[in-house]
Amino acid sequence: MNRFLTDINFSTQLPVYQQLCWHIKQAIFDGQLKSGQRIPSTRNLANQLNIARGTVEKAYDILTDEGLLITNQQRGTFVANIPLAIQPAQNLQHNHLSSDLKVSDRLLPFQLGVPAVDAFPLAKWNRLLGHVSRTIRNSLLAYPDPQGEMPLREAIASYLRISRGIDCHQNQIFITAGYSSAVRLITSIILAVSDKIALENPCFPQSRILLSNLGYQTIPVEVDSNGLNPAFLNPDTAKAILLTPAHQSPLGVTLTLERRLKLIDWATQNNHWLIEDDYDGEYRYIGYPLPALKSLDTQQRVFYVGSFSKVLFPALRLAYFVVPESLIEAFSQSFKFQPCLCPVLTQLTVAKFMSDGHFFRHLKKMRQLYAKRRELLACALEKNCPSVSKIECHQGGMNIIAHLPSHLNDKKIVSKARQHQLAIEALSDGYATETTPEKKQNGLLLGFTNIDSRENAEQICCALQEVINSESKS
């Protein structure tokens, strides 16, 4: 470990904890640190490097999460048993743009849809996971409930009643392995392959790809400042609509109450369906989170889809949906042949996390944190990205839109940015191919949830401006 005393560079913009992570990884993969070898305590290493103990703790926590270190409170911290097949971590210093940016192999600057992994209460989660593992009953070792574990469905139903205004019970809730599985299962019951489904235009690009892969033809419906416009709907074409009412993806607008009621009336009058994707409805920074579209569904024409990827962490691969009362039996029968594939231990741990009150406290903490991080990114863009013509912060959500002047192409900038490990997305990618150029907005979608300091925000914005400068010259 003596190499860290000389290899840490205090003059670079790369945070010390990230440098520690990289050097320890290199030492493990180079064989300098052997499996099972004890490494210095956080206090000891912090004293040697003359840095804060919390900096070392953060580095150790990241490496523990990645499975490279094992911590025992009594015995200390050790190198995990690393399979030989694992390859060395990529050198962070291969070019000047990305050298100081990469946080881990799974997380890149500006990455969309990833909650603040550094702020997740991992120690609390691990205690609950351990408690569930120790107290699990023999009966739970048999085949699990195909619909999902009852404690989790009860906890979700309670949460939806309190936070999203949805009057539902546990039998209406079905647990799935992620958002895509939820959409696939819903459409397989309510639609024939020959049916068409309407999508917002622009929309979340993966939704269009998913539905296309499932064999459905999608119909783009224009979105304006009030959300999806029902005036453009044709009941003779689309049998269902997949939409994001709380925080439209990607424009960030909120569907107005008038339009919500019109859409429910459209579905009721034509015996059609609405599929509400409430992917980040909890994250609203002005006032309280708005009730879900499903909360207005007195006629039972709305499916509600929720996911734990944005509110807890995406590695859970855990989502759920709420079905109308009349379709409970149809979905129950379907789940007997394509059951929930989420591990029972995971489901029960999430249920415990919710029922013990940790979930609501975590959401409250994240709203406050994200409001600050959104401001950090907006200020850094204003200061360091003169090529951005307009910075658009929404009342909710997990990203900012950086609009670009017409002479810049957002798709080309995104392509070049990804070569430098900047995980930005092009706003124009959300539009259907038949959309005329004058109707497409030109901009970049920038996630802010994992920006942990003003220095970090300015650093990645400077890197973004370098990419834009490079593209504008080519």
C-alpha positions in Angstrom: 0.0 0.0 0.0 3.0 2.3 0.2 2.6 3.2 -3.5 -0.5 5.3 -2.5 1.7 7.6 -0.5 3.5 8.8 -3.7 0.9 8.2 -6.4 -1.9 10.4 -5.0 -2.0 13.7 -6.9 -3.4 16.5 -4.9 -3.1 19.0 -7.7 -5.4 17.3 -10.1 -9.2 17.9 -10.3 -9.8 14.2 -9.8 -11.2 13.7 -6.3 -8.8 11.9 -3.9 -11.3 9.1 -3.2 -11.5 8.3 -6.9 -7.7 8.1 -7.2 -7.6 5.8 -4.2 -10.2 3.5 -5.8 -8.2 3.4 -9.0 -4.9 2.7 -7.3 -6.3 0.0 -5.1 -7.9 -1.7 -8.1 -4.7 -1.6 -10.0 -2.8 -3.1 -7.0 -5.4 -5.9 -6.8 -5.3 -6.7 -10.5 -1.5 -6.4 -10.7 -1.2 -8.9 -7.9 0.4 -6.5 -5.4 -2.6 -6.9 -3.2 -3.5 -10.6 -2.8 -6.9 -12.2 -2.2 -7.5 -12.3 1.6 -4.8 -9.7 2.3 -5.6 -7.2 5.0 -5.3 -3.6 4.0 -4.8 -0.5 6.3 -7.7 0.7 8.3 -9.4 3.9 7.2 -7.9 5.8 10.1 -4.4 4.4 9.5 -4.4 5.2 5.7 -6.0 8.6 6.3 -3.2 9.4 8.7 -0.5 8.2 6.3 -1.9 10.3 3.5 -2.9 13.3 5.7 -6.4 13.3 4.4 -9.9 13.1 5.9 -10.9 9.6 7.2 -14.2 10.1 5.3 -12.3 10.2 2.0 -10.8 6.8 2.6 -14.1 5.4 3.9 -15.8 6.6 0.6 -13.2 4.8 -1.5 -13.4 1.6 0.6 -17.3 1.7 0.4 -17.1 2.0 -3.4 -14.7 -0.9 -3.7 -16.8 -3.0 -1.3 -19.9 -2.3 -3.4 -17.9 -3.5 -6.5 -17.0 -6.7 -4.7 -13.3 -6.0 -4.5 -13.0 -5.5 -0.7 -14.6 -7.2 2.3 -15.1 -5.4 5.5 -15.4 -7.1 8.9 -16.0 -4.7 11.8 -13.9 -6.9 14.2 -11.1 -8.0 11.9 -10.7 -5.1 9.5 -10.8 -4.7 5.7 -9.5 -7.4 3.3 -9.1 -8.0 -0.4 -11.9 -10.2 -1.7 -11.4 -13.5 -3.5 -11.2 -12.1 -7.1 -11.7 -14.6 -9.9 -8.7 -14.7 -12.4 -11.1 -14.0 -15.2 -11.7 -10.5 -14.1 -9.7 -8.0 -16.2 -7.9 -5.0 -14.8 -9.8 -1.7 -14.6 -9.4 0.6 -17.5 -6.8 3.2 -17.0 -8.6 6.5 -16.3 -5.8 8.6 -17.7 -5.9 7.6 -21.4 -6.9 11.1 -22.6 -7.3 14.6 -21.2 -11.0 14.8 -21.6 -12.0 11.7 -19.7 -9.0 11.2 -17.4 -10.7 12.8 -14.4 -14.3 12.0 -15.1 -15.0 8.3 -14.8 -16.5 7.4 -11.4 -16.8 3.7 -11.9 -17.3 1.2 -14.6 -21.1 1.5 -14.1 -21.5 5.2 -13.8 -20.5 8.0 -16.1 -20.9 11.8 -16.0 -24.4 13.1 -16.9 -25.8 9.6 -17.0 -29.6 9.7 -17.0 -32.0 7.8 -14.8 -29.5 6.7 -12.2 -30.2 7.9 -8.6 -27.6 9.2 -6.3 -25.8 6.0 -5.5 -23.4 7.8 -3.1 -26.4 8.9 -1.0 -28.2 5.5 -0.8 -28.3 4.2 2.8 -26.4 1.1 2.0 -25.5 0.1 5.5 -29.2 0.3 6.5 -30.1 -1.8 3.4 -27.5 -4.4 4.3 -28.8 -4.7 7.8 -32.3 -5.2 6.6 -31.1 -7.8 4.0 -29.3 -9.6 6.7 -32.3 -9.5 9.0 -34.6 -10.9 6.2 -32.0 -13.7 5.4 -31.8 -14.7 9.1 -35.5 -14.8 9.7 -36.8 -16.3 6.5 -39.3 -19.2 7.1 -39.0 -22.7 5.6 -42.3 -22.2 3.8 -40.7 -19.4 1.7 -38.2 -21.9 0.2 -40.9 -23.4 -1.9 -42.1 -21.9 -5.2 -42.8 -18.1 -4.7 -46.0 -16.3 -5.3 -46.0 -15.8 -9.1 -47.6 -12.4 -8.6 -44.9 -11.2 -6.3 -44.5 -11.5 -2.5 -47.5 -10.3 -0.5 -45.6 -8.1 2.0 -44.1 -6.1 -0.9 -47.5 -5.8 -2.7 -49.1 -4.6 0.6 -46.3 -2.1 1.1 -46.6 -0.8 -2.4 -50.4 -0.4 -2.1 -50.0 1.6 1.1 -47.3 3.8 -0.5 -49.4 4.5 -3.6 -52.5 5.4 -1.5 -50.5 7.9 0.6 -48.0 9.3 -2.0 -49.6 9.0 -5.4 -53.3 9.2 -4.5 -54.1 5.8 -6.0 -56.9 3.8 -4.4 -55.8 0.2 -4.9 -55.2 -3.1 -3.0 -52.5 -5.7 -3.1 -54.3 -8.0 -5.5 -54.2 -5.3 -8.2 -50.4 -5.2 -8.0 -48.0 -7.4 -10.0 -44.3 -7.4 -9.4 -41.9 -7.7 -12.4 -38.2 -7.7 -13.2 -38.0 -4.1 -14.5 -40.0 -1.6 -16.6 -39.7 -3.5 -19.8 -41.2 -6.6 -18.4 -44.1 -4.6 -17.0 -44.9 -3.1 -20.4 -44.5 -6.4 -22.2 -46.9 -8.2 -19.8 -49.5 -5.5 -19.9 -49.6 -5.2 -23.7 -49.7 -9.0 -24.1 -53.0 -9.1 -22.2 -54.8 -6.0 -23.5 -53.5 -5.8 -27.1 -53.4 -8.1 -30.2 -50.2 -8.0 -32.2 -52.1 -6.3 -35.0 -53.2 -3.4 -32.6 -51.5 -0.1 -32.6 -50.4 1.9 -29.6 -49.9 5.6 -29.3 -46.7 7.2 -27.9 -45.9 10.7 -27.0 -43.8 12.6 -29.6 -41.1 13.0 -28.5 -40.9 10.0 -26.1 -38.5 7.9 -24.2 -36.7 6.2 -27.2 -36.4 2.9 -25.4 -40.2 2.7 -25.2 -40.6 2.9 -28.9 -37.8 0.3 -29.5 -39.4 -2.0 -26.9 -42.9 -1.8 -28.4 -41.5 -2.3 -31.9 -39.6 -5.3 -30.8 -42.8 -6.7 -29.4 -44.4 -6.4 -32.8 -46.6 -3.3 -32.3 -46.9 -0.4 -34.6 -46.6 2.9 -32.7 -48.5 6.1 -33.5 -46.8 9.4 -32.5 -48.9 12.0 -30.8 -47.8 15.5 -30.5 -46.6 16.9 -27.1 -46.8 20.6 -26.3 -46.3 22.7 -23.1 -49.4 21.0 -21.6 -48.4 17.5 -22.3 -49.8 15.0 -24.8 -52.5 16.6 -26.9 -55.7 14.5 -27.0 -56.9 16.5 -30.1 -54.4 14.5 -32.2 -55.8 11.1 -31.1 -57.7 8.9 -33.5 -59.7 6.2 -31.6 -59.9 4.1 -34.8 -56.1 3.6 -34.9 -54.6 3.4 -31.4 -56.1 0.9 -28.9 -53.9 2.2 -26.0 -51.5 5.0 -25.1 -48.2 4.8 -23.2 -47.5 8.1 -21.6 -45.5 9.9 -18.9 -48.0 12.4 -17.3 -46.1 13.6 -14.2 -42.8 14.5 -16.0 -43.0 14.0 -19.7 -39.9 12.2 -21.1 -38.0 13.9 -22.5 -39.5 17.4 -22.5 -40.2 17.5 -18.8 -43.7 19.1 -19.1 -46.6 18.0 -16.8 -49.9 16.8 -18.3 -52.6 19.3 -17.3 -55.7 18.2 -15.3 -58.0 19.1 -18.2 -56.0 16.8 -20.6 -55.8 14.0 -18.0 -59.6 14.0 -17.8 -60.0 14.1 -21.6 -57.7 11.1 -22.0 -59.6 9.1 -19.4 -62.8 10.0 -21.2 -61.2 9.0 -24.5 -60.3 5.6 -23.1 -63.7 5.1 -21.5 -65.7 6.1 -24.5 -63.7 3.9 -26.9 -63.0 1.0 -24.6 -59.3 1.7 -24.9 -56.5 1.8 -22.4 -53.9 4.2 -20.9 -50.6 2.9 -19.6 -49.1 5.5 -17.1 -45.3 5.3 -16.8 -44.6 7.2 -13.5 -40.8 6.8 -13.8 -39.8 9.8 -11.6 -43.0 11.3 -10.4 -41.7 11.5 -6.8 -39.1 14.0 -7.7 -40.8 17.4 -7.7 -38.9 20.4 -6.4 -41.7 23.0 -6.2 -44.5 22.0 -3.9 -45.6 18.4 -3.4 -45.5 15.6 -6.0 -48.6 15.7 -8.1 -51.1 12.8 -7.8 -50.9 10.2 -10.5 -53.2 10.0 -13.6 -54.3 6.7 -12.1 -55.7 8.6 -9.1 -58.4 10.0 -11.4 -59.3 6.6 -12.9 -62.9 6.1 -11.6 -63.7 4.1 -14.8 -60.7 1.7 -14.4 -59.1 2.3 -17.8 -55.5 3.1 -16.5 -52.6 0.8 -15.9 -50.0 2.3 -13.5 -46.3 1.3 -13.9 -43.8 2.1 -11.2 -40.2 1.2 -10.8 -37.6 1.1 -7.9 -34.8 1.8 -10.3 -35.1 5.6 -9.9 -36.1 5.8 -6.3 -33.7 3.1 -4.8 -31.1 1.7 -7.3 -31.3 0.2 -10.8 -29.4 -3.0 -9.9 -32.6 -4.2 -8.1 -34.3 -4.8 -11.5 -37.6 -4.4 -9.7 -40.8 -2.8 -11.0 -44.5 -3.3 -10.5 -47.8 -2.3 -12.1 -51.4 -1.8 -11.0 -54.2 -3.3 -13.1 -57.9 -2.4 -13.2 -60.1 -4.5 -11.0 -61.8 -6.2 -13.9 -58.5 -7.6 -15.2 -57.1 -9.1 -12.0 -58.1 -12.6 -12.9 -56.7 -12.4 -16.4 -53.3 -11.2 -15.2 -53.3 -13.7 -12.4 -53.8 -16.5 -14.9 -51.1 -15.1 -17.1 -48.6 -14.8 -14.2 -49.0 -18.6 -13.5 -47.2 -19.2 -16.8 -44.8 -16.2 -16.8 -44.3 -15.5 -13.1 -42.4 -12.8 -11.3 -38.7 -13.6 -11.5 -37.4 -11.2 -8.8 -35.6 -13.0 -6.0 -37.7 -13.5 -2.9 -35.0 -12.0 -0.6 -34.9 -8.9 -2.7 -38.7 -8.4 -2.6 -38.9 -9.0 1.2 -36.0 -6.6 1.8 -37.7 -3.8 -0.2 -40.9 -4.6 1.6 -39.1 -4.2 5.0 -37.4 -1.0 3.8 -40.8 0.4 3.0 -42.8 -0.8 5.9 -40.2 0.4 8.4 -40.5 4.0 7.1 -37.0 4.1 5.4 -38.5 4.5 1.9 -40.4 7.8 2.7 -37.4 9.2 4.5 -35.1 8.3 1.7 -37.4 10.0 -0.9 -37.6 13.2 1.2 -33.8 13.3 1.5 -33.3 12.7 -2.3 -35.7 15.5 -3.2 -33.7 18.0 -1.1 -30.4 16.6 -2.5 -31.5 16.6 -6.1 -32.7 20.2 -5.9 -29.2 21.2 -4.8 -27.5 19.1 -7.4 -29.8 20.4 -10.2 -28.7 24.0 -9.2 -25.0 22.9 -9.2 -25.3 21.7 -12.8 -27.4 24.7 -14.0 -24.8 27.1 -12.6 -21.9 25.2 -14.0 -23.5 25.1 -17.5 -24.2 28.8 -17.4 -20.5 29.5 -16.4 -18.7 26.9 -18.6 -20.8 26.1 -21.6 -21.3 29.2 -23.7 -22.4 27.1 -26.7 -25.6 26.2 -24.9 -28.4 28.6 -26.0 -30.8 27.8 -23.2 -30.8 25.9 -20.0 -34.1 24.3 -19.1 -34.7 23.2 -15.5 -38.1 21.5 -14.9 -40.2 21.5 -11.7 -39.3 17.8 -11.3 -37.3 15.0 -12.7 -33.6 13.9 -12.8 -32.2 15.8 -15.7 -31.7 19.2 -17.3 -32.2 20.1 -21.0 -29.3 22.1 -22.6 -30.8 23.5 -25.8 -28.4 24.1 -28.7 -28.4 26.6 -31.5 -29.4 25.3 -34.9 -25.9 25.1 -36.4 -25.0 22.4 -33.8 -26.2 18.8 -34.2 -27.2 17.2 -30.9 -26.7 13.6 -32.2 -23.2 14.3 -33.5 -22.2 15.9 -30.2 -23.6 12.9 -28.3 -21.6 10.5 -30.5 -18.4 12.4 -29.9 -19.2 12.9 -26.1 -19.6 9.1 -25.7 -16.0 8.6 -27.0 -14.9 10.7 -24.0 -17.2 8.9 -21.5 -19.8 11.6 -21.2 -23.2 9.8 -21.0 -25.3 12.6 -22.5 -28.4 11.9 -24.7 -29.7 13.8 -27.7 -33.1 15.4 -27.3 -33.9 14.8 -31.0 -33.6 11.0 -30.5 -37.0 11.0 -28.9 -38.9 12.1 -32.0 -40.5 9.6 -34.4 -38.8 9.3 -37.7 -41.7 10.9 -39.6 -41.4 14.1 -37.6 -40.5 17.1 -39.7 -37.2 18.8 -38.9 -38.8 22.1 -37.9 -40.8 20.3 -35.1 -37.8 18.7 -33.6 -36.0 20.4 -30.7 -32.2 20.3 -30.7 -30.5 19.8 -27.3 -28.8 17.6 -24.8 -30.3 15.7 -21.9 -28.0 15.9 -18.9 -28.5 13.9 -15.7 -27.5 15.7 -12.4 -28.3 13.2 -9.7 -24.7 12.0 -9.2 -23.0 15.4 -9.3 -21.5 15.6 -5.8 -19.8 19.0 -5.8 -19.5 22.4 -7.5 -16.0 21.3 -8.7 -17.3 18.1 -10.2 -20.1 20.0 -12.0 -17.7 22.6 -13.5 -15.2 19.9 -14.5 -17.7 17.8 -16.5 -19.3 21.0 -18.0 -15.8 22.1 -19.2 -15.3 18.7 -20.7 -18.7 19.0 -22.5 -17.8 22.4 -23.9 -14.5 20.9 -25.2 -16.6 18.2 -27.0 -18.9 20.8 -28.5 -15.9 22.9 -29.6 -14.3 19.9 -31.2 -17.5 19.0 -33.1 -18.2 22.5 -34.3 -14.7 22.6 -35.9 -15.1 19.2 -37.7 
